[in-house]
Amino acid sequence: MNVPLHGIIAEFESAEDLLHAAKRAREAGYTQMDAYSPFPIHGLSEAIGFEDHKVPWTVFITGVIGAIAGFSLQYYISVVDYPLNVGGRPFLSWPSFIPVTFETTVLFASFGAFIGMLAFNGLPQPYHPIFNAPRFERASQDRFFLCIEAKDPLFDRTKTRQFLESLGARLVSEVEE
Amino acid sequence: MNPVQETYQRFARLSQTALAVGIIALLVSAAGFALAGKTQFFRSYHYAYIVWMCLTLGTFGLTLLHHTVRGSWGLPILRFLEAGAATLPLMLVLFLPVVAGMSELYPWARPEVVQANEHLQHKTGYLNVPFFIVRSAVYFAIWIALATVLRRSSLKQDETGDATLLQQRMNIGAPGLVLFVLTVTFAMIDWVMSLEPLWQSSIYGAWFIVGQGLSAFAFSTTVLLIAARHKPFADVVNPKLTRDLGNLTFAFVILWAYTSFSQFLIMWSANLPEEIVYYVKRNQGGWQYISAALTVLQFFLPFLLLLSSRVKRYAGLLLKVMVFILVMRAVDLFWIIQPAFGLESPRVHWLDITLLAGIGGLWLWWFARHVCAAPLLPRHDPRLQEAWLYEHSASSVA
């Protein structure tokens, strides 16, 4: 009985039920929760109070770095290191630098999105307690889960359990740490 | 009076005000015909006409796009797009002054210019007055026919609820879009590119179509966001919708930059006298500041603003961006058209303004009348329920 808990998880049958439950949990004052579903549900991240702009900002900043890097690379090659007279044009022929600058912007931004997403999600992660939850494999098939985590200030083993049950969950169970 | 009727009344008032403004501005412009001379009049008229025609074609193109891809983003603005496309018959009538002023506008329509230039003589097979008029008539016939059929079908479905009409519009929309791109490409080559008949660009049609799409997105979103405080629009405008419209506008901002820059880069790289003259004209005598302003204000600024999810979430912020884009579109077309008339430095003639207001007044009058003539939101479209569902999930969260 004294096993530390990761949280209490509730299983729902539909996206609407999950959305509704997440909303109710927020209204009840819970802040530390996570939702799991087989497909993206519009409005769910807002419903569980997920406000995180780290990834978008990472993409933006890496994109800007990519633009500067791409342009600087061409500037260094064409103006500093190996200036060539091409049809009498200036060495700093910026219009012809733009396509490469655009490409490096996209490239760096994509890396920023991919690596940033992994890093801020804490991935790769060999162990996560959520997989202790019964029937959790169905989160990737046809069930919708809402987990209120033990670190939530309002978390109470009995009350939280009762609360989740009152939301019409199909199954409510404790998740061991 | 119920709130929806009040919204209708607002559109009716817009229509009356626009008509009054339009008629006054056109009367003033008619005086300008005598005061400033017919050459200036026709040049200003051509510019103002193309600005509003780009919006008309943009709304028409988006109607076709909406019926083809059936995105839920198109439903709340569908009636504005349809009403915009419904101005095509009006634009046909307003095209007559362009035909009347052809010899003032188009060098190839002046026999003495053609006689003095061998290149133009070789182009007379295509660039001649009767063929130009026939082609324009064909474009209008195709556009008006398509727009009318789609509008009727959409209104009929509102009455009868017959869901097979949805598929029917999709079947028209997809080939219609192909026809649209082809006809608009030809129309823009005829009406605008041939102002400088010795110059050519193969991306021209795409460049204009993208600009038209941008105008239409900015315009319909503007109308929607202004109307969003009133029913029934208040029920469908939500963060999900504003994000979608913001993102689509964002895509068109990028596409506009892409096509503009492609055209510039290819001509700049080749540096052939007959091509580069276009940009030489537009980068001296003060036009270079407009070129720079367009790059910064029609690309970088809206790009950065629409990148932010905050701007797309708040209707008030998004509205400002959209109005700004609409203004920049008029500046963009000024930059495209006026140097073609030999205007060596950017100067706005007062006729440019009065004709912009005159044609715009008539345009908005016709537009608002057509908005009033139908349910403000497509009623029996099963997909509006999708939009409603999003609305409920999103608003209940907020």
Interface residues (C-beta under 8 A of the other chain):
Chain A: L19 K23 H42 G43 E46 A47 H53 P56 F60 G87 P95 S96 I98 P99
Chain B: K240 F261 F264 L265 W268 S269 N271 L307 S309 Y390 S393 A394 S396 V397 A398
